Amino acid sequence: MKHTFYNFIIITLLITACKHTIEISNPKEIPVVMPGWDIYIAGNYRYGPSIILNDDGSIDAWFAAAGGTQGKYLYPDSSVKTAVQLSGNMTAAQMFTATESFYSVGILCPTWGTTNGGLTLSLYQWNSDYNTTIFKSPIATKIFTGFADNSLLMVSNNNLLPAGEYLWVLSQPQNTVGVWKYSENESGAQSYLNGLPIIGSYAASLFFNNGIASFWDQIAYRRSTDGGKTWTNDQMVLKPTMGSRDQLSVCDPGVANWGGFYYLGYTSTENPNGTNNQAYICRSTSPNGPWEKWNGSGWGGNPQPIISYTGDSTHFGAGEPCMVVHDSTIFFYYTWDAGGTDAVTTRVATADENDENWPAHLTFHGTAINKTDISGSDHSDVKYRDDLKKFQAINAASRLTPNSYIVLWESSDGFSFTKIGEFHDQLKPYLHNCGWSGDAKGNIDPSKKQYISYAYGSIWGVWNTFWQPLEY
């Protein structure tokens, strides 16, 4: 019995040691994830963070955010929105200034889940004041009935309208209908409720083509100066280009800064099913744009992929890029998922840091990280540890499940990575699409506070964003 007991203790210790060997084999290489906090509350989502720690201690971060419609917002979309219900003889209206010719105006209207409501939308040429304006006949009027919750109600006279001042009016509400209102005022616009001016801006947009184009995702940017405790309001800094190859979506940002430019890589597709993706790149002298998209031979104009997917169109394809600049070489990492042995892999291409048109001169090196044996893996965010002289990467695993976790990889050359650890403690369940901090060129300095961030939530498309310090 005594020997049996000792044997049991020894076996237990061996099993325990084996279980944790990966996580404690080299504490310098593997940071500890500390308790964190939410930096975005759904809402919809902010996911796939790309994080730069600046020399002055500030933090720039970019996220994939829910999309919208092509056009010009007549509201500050960084402010808080609430639904204003309309009934009886109530009206909602907004005077706005169009700085260029436009075709139509659209207003986002909630119905609180019902489909039996009605509203009349009218468009007027502005004349001195509210009452004088509505005394004349409208330019265009349209009656809407039985529309779905959060529909975009649009009115147009089917001709291009000149720049100038206009007024739209929602009237004759039936059943449960209303309009979304943002808390802040938009420059050049004034909102009204029942003919009286109010603070805030209704969720209206101008459209410059004869129709409407919606998109799935866009890129949000924010900044923190206190380690991620507080942030500036989100700015939607990159949207799809109407009529181009990226018009359906721009998502999965990966950002680095060198040579006077911020370079933002992103994913887009021409496939309405969301498969057959390509990787794109754009640049700006400012973290919040405006951005010049790579056009295949230079910067600006019609966007073209930097990585073109050539596999089965039913698979994800290429995208989810990130960049590291090391020894004057750009390491451009991207997801490549063509199914089979090429499912859930990260590939790498390189270029010269000093080449202004480097996207045209990539050298391809194939698969750097193969995650096909790790269930529920997603994209990898790669950084370089100068103290270790090694590249490191993280990705989510068992993504969007109660048992989700994060995997850590390492490489001496940036071309072939080996798994060295897993993070389980302190993480939120249902996490996915994680990213971690580094400097402008994607380098981690462990002597400075570093961070990890990811989206999480059990309901598809309704995801908080979490932020956690790392201890080295």
Protein Blocks (a to p, Z undefined) as FASTA:
>chain_A
ZZmmmmmmmmmmmmmmmmmmmmmmpmmlpccddddddfbdehjbdehiacdddfkopacd
ddddddddedddfbdfkbccdddddehjbccddddddfbdcfbdcddddeehpakbccdd
dddddehiamlmmmpccfbdcddehiaehiacdddehiacdedddddddehiehjadddd
dfbdcehiacdeehiacedjddddddfbecddddfbdcdddddfegomaccddddfbdcd
ehiaklmbcchiadddeehiacddddddfbfnlpaiacdddddfbfnbpadddehjaged
jdddfbdcfbdfkbnbiajiadddeehiacddddddeehjlgoiaddddddfklmklmmm
cccebjfbdcklpghiacddddddfklopacddddehihiakbccdddddfklpaccdfb
dcfehpaehiahiaddddfkopacfkbccdddddedjbghiacdddddddZZ
